[in-house]
């Protein structure tokens, strides 16, 4: 969980920030080499223009720190920030919650926590941001709310998403078996058909997407199919994936997949889970295509919707 107030406090002690601050605001706010937060607060709450200019100035530093935390994290991120709706992160949030309290309660909290004068408290209240409740998925008004309690509830309630990528040219019963096993581990499975412009496909992406979708629907699984260009980990991050799913058959598969998994984890912090298709693990897209070339039956190798599609294409 990112408490931006804590991030700001650490930034105020950062040497690079203090240098930039001294250039913009002079040394008047410094005491013994440190920024005097009370002096700074008094200045900022003197006018809206001063506050707006300072927010624009410090936002660059805050953004830098938040990006670092997000990049390192392998878990869902919760950002506690009064100004969140004004930042680039707001639209990325899967759930937006406004946690507020009556004015009297807010004033009591400020007095108890910061031990400031009534005049100072009133100035701070005048600078409170007002947002349209419709911007949020949930609005909580509570005198004694603890954000950490809500954070735990939110994280525990978030669905887990597994991303299973491949060319699926064509989709086989081996692929389907991997998805069946993965569906016991994740709330949702995303089947991603990667498109490589340098690789010749035997079955058009959009047509195979339909055949896979029908196959998954027949199984009643909470899974859907997407197509994408570019790197797998980038598409997985776009769907807020909990983990990448890969099928393996033997030690050779494992060694190959492990190199890819290391690369994906380094660039996205997304882990990879390996699953076996068991007794039908030998069924691959290459095997299906070879049997078709020899005129052999493939009915037992692919799901029924995929089989119907391939047969129709073969006879057209």
C-alpha positions as a Markdown table, in Angstrom:
| # | Residue | x | y | z |
|---|---|---|---|---|
| 1 | Unk | 0.0 | 0.0 | 0.0 |
| 2 | Unk | 1.3 | 3.4 | -0.9 |
| 3 | Unk | 0.7 | 6.2 | 1.6 |
| 4 | Unk | 1.6 | 9.2 | -0.4 |
| 5 | Unk | 2.0 | 11.4 | 2.7 |
| 6 | Unk | 4.8 | 9.0 | 3.7 |
| 7 | Unk | 6.3 | 9.2 | 0.2 |
| 8 | Unk | 6.3 | 13.0 | 0.4 |
| 9 | Unk | 8.0 | 13.0 | 3.8 |
| 10 | Unk | 10.8 | 10.9 | 2.4 |
| 11 | Unk | 11.0 | 13.1 | -0.7 |
| 12 | Unk | 11.5 | 16.2 | 1.5 |
| 13 | Unk | 14.7 | 14.6 | 2.9 |
| 14 | Unk | 16.0 | 13.6 | -0.5 |
| 15 | Unk | 19.1 | 15.5 | -1.5 |
| 16 | Unk | 18.1 | 15.9 | -5.2 |
| 17 | Unk | 14.7 | 17.3 | -4.2 |
| 18 | Unk | 16.2 | 19.7 | -1.7 |
| 19 | Unk | 18.5 | 21.1 | -4.3 |
| 20 | Unk | 15.6 | 21.6 | -6.7 |
| 21 | Unk | 13.5 | 23.1 | -3.9 |
| 22 | Unk | 16.2 | 25.5 | -2.9 |
| 23 | Unk | 16.5 | 26.8 | -6.5 |
| 24 | Unk | 12.7 | 27.3 | -6.8 |
| 25 | Unk | 11.9 | 28.5 | -3.3 |
| 26 | Unk | 15.3 | 29.8 | -1.9 |
| 27 | Unk | 16.8 | 28.8 | 1.4 |
| 28 | Unk | 14.2 | 30.6 | 3.5 |
| 29 | Unk | 12.4 | 27.4 | 4.3 |
| 30 | Unk | 15.5 | 25.5 | 5.5 |
| 31 | Unk | 16.6 | 25.0 | 9.1 |
| 32 | Unk | 19.9 | 23.2 | 9.6 |
| 33 | Unk | 19.9 | 21.8 | 6.1 |
| 34 | Unk | 16.3 | 20.5 | 6.3 |
| 35 | Unk | 13.1 | 21.8 | 5.0 |
| 36 | Unk | 11.0 | 23.3 | 7.8 |
| 37 | Unk | 7.6 | 21.7 | 7.1 |
| 38 | Unk | 5.7 | 24.1 | 9.3 |
| 39 | Unk | 7.1 | 27.1 | 7.5 |
| 40 | Unk | 6.3 | 25.4 | 4.2 |
| 41 | Unk | 2.8 | 24.5 | 5.2 |
| 42 | Unk | 2.1 | 28.1 | 6.4 |
| 43 | Unk | 3.3 | 29.4 | 3.0 |
| 44 | Unk | 1.4 | 26.8 | 0.9 |
| 45 | Unk | -1.9 | 27.4 | 2.7 |
| 46 | Unk | -1.5 | 31.2 | 2.2 |
| 47 | Unk | -3.0 | 31.0 | -1.4 |
| 48 | Unk | -4.3 | 28.5 | -3.8 |
| 49 | Unk | -1.8 | 29.6 | -6.4 |
| 50 | Unk | 1.1 | 28.8 | -4.1 |
| 51 | Unk | -0.4 | 25.4 | -3.4 |
| 52 | Unk | -1.1 | 24.6 | -7.1 |
| 53 | Unk | 2.5 | 25.6 | -8.1 |
| 54 | Unk | 4.0 | 23.5 | -5.4 |
| 55 | Unk | 1.8 | 20.5 | -6.3 |
| 56 | Unk | 3.0 | 20.7 | -9.9 |
| 57 | Unk | 6.6 | 21.0 | -8.7 |
| 58 | Unk | 6.6 | 18.0 | -6.3 |
| 59 | Unk | 4.4 | 15.8 | -8.4 |
| 60 | Unk | 7.3 | 14.9 | -10.7 |
| 61 | Unk | 9.2 | 13.5 | -7.6 |
| 62 | Unk | 6.1 | 11.7 | -6.2 |
| 63 | Unk | 5.4 | 10.1 | -9.6 |
| 64 | Unk | 9.0 | 8.9 | -9.8 |
| 65 | Unk | 8.8 | 7.2 | -6.4 |
| 66 | Unk | 5.3 | 5.7 | -7.1 |
| 67 | Unk | 6.5 | 4.3 | -10.4 |
| 68 | Unk | 9.4 | 2.6 | -8.7 |
| 69 | Unk | 7.1 | 1.0 | -6.1 |
| 70 | Unk | 4.7 | -0.2 | -8.8 |
| 71 | Unk | 7.5 | -1.6 | -10.9 |
| 72 | Unk | 9.0 | -3.6 | -8.0 |
| 73 | Unk | 5.7 | -4.9 | -6.7 |
| 74 | Unk | 4.3 | -8.3 | -7.5 |
| 75 | Unk | 1.0 | -7.7 | -5.7 |
| 76 | Unk | -2.0 | -5.3 | -6.2 |
| 77 | Unk | -1.2 | -1.7 | -5.4 |
| 78 | Unk | -3.4 | 0.5 | -3.3 |
| 79 | Unk | -2.6 | 4.3 | -3.4 |
| 80 | Unk | -3.8 | 6.5 | -0.6 |
| 81 | Unk | -3.7 | 9.9 | -2.0 |
| 82 | Unk | -6.1 | 12.8 | -1.7 |
| 83 | Unk | -5.0 | 14.1 | -5.1 |
| 84 | Unk | -5.2 | 10.7 | -6.9 |
| 85 | Unk | -8.1 | 11.7 | -9.2 |
| 86 | Unk | -5.9 | 14.5 | -10.6 |
| 87 | Unk | -3.1 | 12.1 | -11.5 |
| 88 | Unk | -2.3 | 9.6 | -14.3 |
| 89 | Unk | -2.9 | 6.7 | -11.9 |
| 90 | Unk | -6.6 | 7.3 | -11.3 |
| 91 | Unk | -7.7 | 5.8 | -14.6 |
| 92 | Unk | -5.5 | 2.8 | -14.1 |
| 93 | Unk | -7.2 | 1.9 | -10.8 |
| 94 | Unk | -9.5 | -1.1 | -11.0 |
| 95 | Unk | -11.5 | 0.1 | -8.1 |
| 96 | Unk | -11.9 | 3.7 | -6.9 |
| 97 | Unk | -13.0 | 4.4 | -3.3 |
| 98 | Unk | -13.6 | 7.8 | -1.7 |
| 99 | Unk | -13.2 | 7.5 | 2.1 |
| 100 | Unk | -14.3 | 10.7 | 3.9 |
| 101 | Unk | -15.5 | 12.0 | 7.2 |
| 102 | Unk | -17.6 | 14.9 | 8.4 |
| 103 | Unk | -15.8 | 18.2 | 8.8 |
| 104 | Unk | -15.9 | 18.2 | 12.6 |
| 105 | Unk | -14.2 | 14.8 | 12.7 |
| 106 | Unk | -11.6 | 16.0 | 10.2 |
| 107 | Unk | -10.8 | 19.1 | 12.2 |
| 108 | Unk | -10.4 | 17.0 | 15.4 |
| 109 | Unk | -8.0 | 14.7 | 13.7 |
| 110 | Unk | -5.9 | 17.5 | 12.4 |
| 111 | Unk | -5.7 | 19.1 | 15.8 |
| 112 | Unk | -4.8 | 15.9 | 17.6 |
| 113 | Unk | -2.3 | 14.7 | 15.0 |
| 114 | Unk | -0.6 | 18.0 | 14.0 |
| 115 | Unk | -1.2 | 20.2 | 17.1 |
| 116 | Unk | -1.8 | 23.3 | 15.1 |
| 117 | Unk | -3.9 | 26.4 | 15.7 |
| 118 | Unk | -7.6 | 26.7 | 14.8 |
| 119 | Unk | -6.7 | 29.3 | 12.2 |
| 120 | Unk | -4.3 | 26.9 | 10.5 |
| 121 | Unk | -6.9 | 24.1 | 10.7 |
| 122 | Unk | -9.4 | 26.3 | 9.0 |
| 123 | Unk | -7.0 | 27.2 | 6.2 |
| 124 | Unk | -6.3 | 23.5 | 5.6 |
| 125 | Unk | -10.0 | 22.8 | 5.4 |
| 126 | Unk | -10.4 | 25.6 | 2.8 |
| 127 | Unk | -7.9 | 23.7 | 0.6 |
| 128 | Unk | -9.8 | 20.4 | 0.9 |
| 129 | Unk | -10.4 | 19.0 | -2.6 |
| 130 | Unk | -14.0 | 18.3 | -3.6 |
| 131 | Unk | -14.8 | 15.5 | -5.9 |
| 132 | Unk | -18.0 | 14.3 | -7.6 |
| 133 | Unk | -19.0 | 11.0 | -5.9 |
| 134 | Unk | -19.9 | 9.6 | -9.3 |
| 135 | Unk | -16.2 | 9.4 | -10.1 |
| 136 | Unk | -15.9 | 6.6 | -7.6 |
| 137 | Unk | -17.0 | 3.0 | -7.4 |
| 138 | Unk | -17.7 | 3.4 | -3.7 |
| 139 | Unk | -18.1 | 6.3 | -1.3 |
| 140 | Unk | -17.6 | 5.6 | 2.4 |
| 141 | Unk | -18.5 | 8.2 | 5.0 |
| 142 | Unk | -17.4 | 7.0 | 8.4 |
| 143 | Unk | -16.3 | 8.8 | 11.6 |
| 144 | Unk | -13.7 | 6.2 | 12.5 |
| 145 | Unk | -12.6 | 4.6 | 9.3 |
| 146 | Unk | -9.3 | 2.9 | 9.0 |
| 147 | Unk | -8.0 | 2.8 | 5.4 |
| 148 | Unk | -5.9 | -0.3 | 6.2 |
| 149 | Unk | -9.0 | -2.3 | 7.0 |
| 150 | Unk | -10.6 | -1.4 | 3.7 |
| 151 | Unk | -7.3 | -2.1 | 1.9 |
| 152 | Unk | -7.2 | -5.6 | 3.3 |
| 153 | Unk | -10.8 | -6.2 | 2.3 |
| 154 | Unk | -10.2 | -4.9 | -1.2 |
| 155 | Unk | -7.1 | -7.0 | -1.8 |
| 156 | Unk | -8.7 | -10.1 | -0.5 |
| 157 | Unk | -11.7 | -9.5 | -2.8 |
| 158 | Unk | -9.7 | -8.9 | -6.0 |
| 159 | Unk | -10.1 | -11.6 | -8.6 |
| 160 | Unk | -6.9 | -13.5 | -9.7 |
| 161 | Unk | -6.2 | -13.5 | -13.4 |
| 162 | Unk | -4.0 | -16.1 | -15.2 |
| 163 | Unk | -2.7 | -15.3 | -18.7 |
| 164 | Unk | -2.1 | -18.2 | -21.0 |
| 165 | Unk | -0.3 | -17.1 | -24.2 |
| 166 | Unk | 0.5 | -19.0 | -27.3 |
| 167 | Unk | 0.1 | -19.1 | -31.1 |
| 168 | Unk | -2.6 | -21.8 | -30.8 |
| 169 | Unk | -2.2 | -22.7 | -34.5 |
| 170 | Unk | -4.4 | -24.7 | -34.0 |
| 171 | Unk | -5.7 | -24.9 | -30.5 |
| 172 | Unk | -5.5 | -28.4 | -29.1 |
| 173 | Unk | -6.9 | -30.6 | -26.3 |
| 174 | Unk | -3.5 | -30.3 | -24.7 |
| 175 | Unk | -4.0 | -26.5 | -24.5 |
| 176 | Unk | -7.5 | -27.0 | -23.2 |
| 177 | Unk | -6.3 | -29.3 | -20.5 |
| 178 | Unk | -3.8 | -26.7 | -19.3 |
| 179 | Unk | -6.6 | -24.1 | -19.1 |
| 180 | Unk | -8.8 | -26.6 | -17.2 |
| 181 | Unk | -6.1 | -27.0 | -14.6 |
| 182 | Unk | -5.3 | -23.3 | -14.5 |
| 183 | Unk | -9.0 | -22.5 | -13.9 |
| 184 | Unk | -8.7 | -24.2 | -10.5 |
| 185 | Unk | -6.0 | -21.7 | -9.5 |
| 186 | Unk | -7.4 | -18.5 | -10.9 |
| 187 | Unk | -10.7 | -16.7 | -11.0 |
| 188 | Unk | -10.3 | -15.8 | -14.6 |
| 189 | Unk | -8.2 | -17.2 | -17.4 |
| 190 | Unk | -7.2 | -15.0 | -20.4 |
| 191 | Unk | -6.1 | -16.9 | -23.5 |
| 192 | Unk | -3.8 | -14.6 | -25.5 |
| 193 | Unk | -3.1 | -15.4 | -29.1 |
| 194 | Unk | 0.2 | -13.7 | -29.9 |
| 195 | Unk | 0.7 | -12.4 | -33.4 |
| 196 | Unk | 4.1 | -12.5 | -34.8 |
| 197 | Unk | 4.4 | -10.7 | -38.2 |
| 198 | Unk | 7.5 | -12.7 | -39.1 |
| 199 | Unk | 5.8 | -16.1 | -38.5 |
| 200 | Unk | 3.5 | -17.7 | -41.0 |
| 201 | Unk | 0.1 | -18.8 | -39.5 |
| 202 | Unk | -1.8 | -21.8 | -40.8 |
| 203 | Unk | -5.1 | -20.6 | -39.4 |
| 204 | Unk | -6.1 | -16.9 | -39.3 |
| 205 | Unk | -6.0 | -15.4 | -35.8 |
| 206 | Unk | -9.6 | -14.1 | -35.7 |
| 207 | Unk | -11.1 | -17.4 | -36.9 |
| 208 | Unk | -9.1 | -19.4 | -34.4 |
| 209 | Unk | -10.1 | -16.9 | -31.7 |
| 210 | Unk | -13.8 | -17.8 | -32.4 |
| 211 | Unk | -13.1 | -21.5 | -32.4 |
| 212 | Unk | -11.3 | -21.3 | -29.0 |
| 213 | Unk | -14.0 | -19.1 | -27.5 |
| 214 | Unk | -16.7 | -21.7 | -28.5 |
| 215 | Unk | -14.5 | -24.4 | -27.0 |
| 216 | Unk | -14.1 | -22.6 | -23.7 |
| 217 | Unk | -17.8 | -21.8 | -23.6 |
| 218 | Unk | -18.7 | -25.4 | -24.0 |
| 219 | Unk | -16.5 | -26.2 | -20.9 |
| 220 | Unk | -18.3 | -23.5 | -18.8 |
| 221 | Unk | -15.0 | -21.9 | -17.7 |
| 222 | Unk | -14.6 | -18.3 | -16.8 |
| 223 | Unk | -12.1 | -17.6 | -19.6 |
| 224 | Unk | -11.9 | -15.4 | -22.7 |
| 225 | Unk | -9.7 | -15.0 | -25.7 |
| 226 | Unk | -7.7 | -11.9 | -26.8 |
| 227 | Unk | -5.3 | -11.3 | -29.6 |
| 228 | Unk | -2.3 | -9.1 | -29.4 |
| 229 | Unk | 0.8 | -7.8 | -31.0 |
| 230 | Unk | 4.1 | -7.2 | -29.2 |
| 231 | Unk | 5.5 | -8.7 | -26.0 |
| 232 | Unk | 3.5 | -11.1 | -23.9 |
| 233 | Unk | 4.3 | -9.5 | -20.6 |
| 234 | Unk | 3.1 | -6.1 | -21.8 |
| 235 | Unk | -0.3 | -7.6 | -22.7 |
| 236 | Unk | -0.4 | -9.5 | -19.4 |
| 237 | Unk | 0.2 | -6.3 | -17.5 |
| 238 | Unk | -2.5 | -4.6 | -19.4 |
| 239 | Unk | -5.0 | -7.2 | -18.1 |
| 240 | Unk | -3.6 | -6.9 | -14.6 |
| 241 | Unk | -2.5 | -10.5 | -14.6 |
| 242 | Unk | -1.6 | -12.4 | -11.4 |
| 243 | Unk | 0.7 | -14.9 | -13.2 |
| 244 | Unk | 1.6 | -16.2 | -16.6 |
| 245 | Unk | 0.7 | -19.8 | -17.4 |
| 246 | Unk | 2.9 | -22.1 | -19.4 |
| 247 | Unk | 2.5 | -25.8 | -20.3 |
| 248 | Unk | 5.5 | -28.0 | -20.1 |
| 249 | Unk | 6.1 | -31.6 | -21.2 |
| 250 | Unk | 9.6 | -32.4 | -20.3 |
| 251 | Unk | 13.0 | -31.1 | -19.0 |
| 252 | Unk | 13.8 | -29.6 | -22.4 |
| 253 | Unk | 10.5 | -27.6 | -22.3 |
| 254 | Unk | 11.3 | -26.5 | -18.8 |
| 255 | Unk | 14.8 | -25.2 | -19.6 |
| 256 | Unk | 13.4 | -23.2 | -22.6 |
| 257 | Unk | 10.4 | -21.8 | -20.7 |
| 258 | Unk | 12.6 | -20.9 | -17.7 |
| 259 | Unk | 14.6 | -18.5 | -19.8 |
| 260 | Unk | 11.4 | -16.8 | -21.0 |
| 261 | Unk | 10.0 | -16.7 | -17.5 |
| 262 | Unk | 13.1 | -15.0 | -16.1 |
| 263 | Unk | 12.9 | -12.3 | -18.8 |
| 264 | Unk | 9.2 | -11.7 | -18.2 |
| 265 | Unk | 9.8 | -11.4 | -14.4 |
| 266 | Unk | 12.7 | -9.0 | -14.8 |
| 267 | Unk | 10.6 | -6.7 | -17.0 |
| 268 | Unk | 7.2 | -7.0 | -15.4 |
| 269 | Unk | 7.5 | -8.7 | -12.0 |
| 270 | Unk | 4.9 | -11.2 | -13.2 |
| 271 | Unk | 5.6 | -14.8 | -12.1 |
| 272 | Unk | 5.2 | -17.8 | -14.4 |
| 273 | Unk | 3.3 | -21.0 | -13.3 |
| 274 | Unk | 4.1 | -24.2 | -15.2 |
| 275 | Unk | 1.4 | -26.8 | -15.7 |
| 276 | Unk | 1.4 | -30.2 | -17.3 |
| 277 | Unk | -1.3 | -31.6 | -19.6 |
| 278 | Unk | -0.7 | -35.0 | -18.2 |
| 279 | Unk | -1.4 | -38.0 | -20.4 |
| 280 | Unk | -2.3 | -35.8 | -23.4 |
| 281 | Unk | 0.7 | -33.5 | -23.0 |
| 282 | Unk | 2.2 | -34.8 | -26.2 |
| 283 | Unk | -0.6 | -33.2 | -28.2 |
| 284 | Unk | 0.7 | -30.1 | -29.9 |
| 285 | Unk | -0.2 | -27.8 | -32.8 |
| 286 | Unk | 2.6 | -29.3 | -34.8 |
| 287 | Unk | 1.3 | -32.9 | -34.2 |
| 288 | Unk | -2.1 | -31.9 | -35.4 |
| 289 | Unk | -0.8 | -30.2 | -38.6 |
| 290 | Unk | 1.4 | -33.2 | -39.4 |
| 291 | Unk | -1.5 | -35.6 | -39.1 |
| 292 | Unk | -3.6 | -33.4 | -41.3 |
| 293 | Unk | -0.8 | -33.4 | -43.9 |
| 294 | Unk | -0.9 | -37.2 | -43.9 |
| 295 | Unk | -4.7 | -37.3 | -44.1 |
| 296 | Unk | -5.1 | -38.8 | -40.7 |
| 297 | Unk | -8.0 | -38.1 | -38.3 |
| 298 | Unk | -7.5 | -35.4 | -35.7 |
| 299 | Unk | -10.9 | -35.6 | -34.0 |
| 300 | Unk | -9.4 | -36.8 | -30.7 |
| 301 | Unk | -6.7 | -34.1 | -30.7 |
| 302 | Unk | -8.7 | -30.9 | -30.7 |
| 303 | Unk | -11.9 | -29.6 | -29.1 |
| 304 | Unk | -15.1 | -30.1 | -31.2 |
| 305 | Unk | -15.5 | -26.5 | -32.3 |
| 306 | Unk | -11.9 | -26.4 | -33.4 |
| 307 | Unk | -12.3 | -29.7 | -35.2 |
| 308 | Unk | -15.4 | -28.4 | -37.0 |
| 309 | Unk | -13.6 | -25.3 | -38.1 |
| 310 | Unk | -10.6 | -27.1 | -39.4 |
| 311 | Unk | -12.7 | -29.6 | -41.3 |
| 312 | Unk | -14.7 | -26.9 | -42.9 |
| 313 | Unk | -11.5 | -25.1 | -43.9 |
| 314 | Unk | -10.0 | -28.3 | -45.2 |
| 315 | Unk | -13.0 | -29.0 | -47.4 |
| 316 | Unk | -13.5 | -25.4 | -48.7 |
